[in-house]
């Protein structure tokens, strides 16, 4: 079934192109993970930097799209309905990275495991805080004053002062959602960088292969379902 054209067609087109590059990176990551040469670390570090830069490009473009229409970005119409079941404040949950890491890397040292468990606890706490912050913002939409204004909009009975009030309330909601989305992006980025610091290059290549592979699989499954 064809997807409706989203309101942010520029990001929709960017997303399709970005995913094509992800497919190429996945093969490079898998090849790198299987590499046995003595000098593979330098090549792996270069590849890790390229993949992380590719993700940074995605979130840079997403941030621009959010400034244009935060409501569209939070609903992510460029994703399939199955992909959206994994959506958390316009992107992936940072704790998903930790979960995929533990599944992909079986040679963690005791020190690495201990540090990663600390990171996981910190990340989950921050995720809950941001989830609650977004829920509080969304609840303002259902608050009696907003509902009454919305009913009056539907009935075409708003006077000039109420129109300004409605526009002001929507703008305040947008700004609040943008702030929460920015904080979620910061949490995603800081989690990735912390993981990079903990793992060696060979382990990080395996983690990125797991993350990119997971992303492409749920994309493929979502397209088959839709």
Secondary structure as GFF3:
##gff-version 3
##sequence-region A 1 226
A	DSSP	alpha_helix	9	33	.	.	.	ID=ss1
A	DSSP	alpha_helix	40	68	.	.	.	ID=ss2
A	DSSP	alpha_helix	70	75	.	.	.	ID=ss3
A	DSSP	alpha_helix	81	84	.	.	.	ID=ss4
A	DSSP	alpha_helix	94	104	.	.	.	ID=ss5
A	DSSP	alpha_helix	110	141	.	.	.	ID=ss6
A	DSSP	alpha_helix	144	154	.	.	.	ID=ss7
A	DSSP	alpha_helix	160	198	.	.	.	ID=ss8
A	DSSP	alpha_helix	201	225	.	.	.	ID=ss9
###
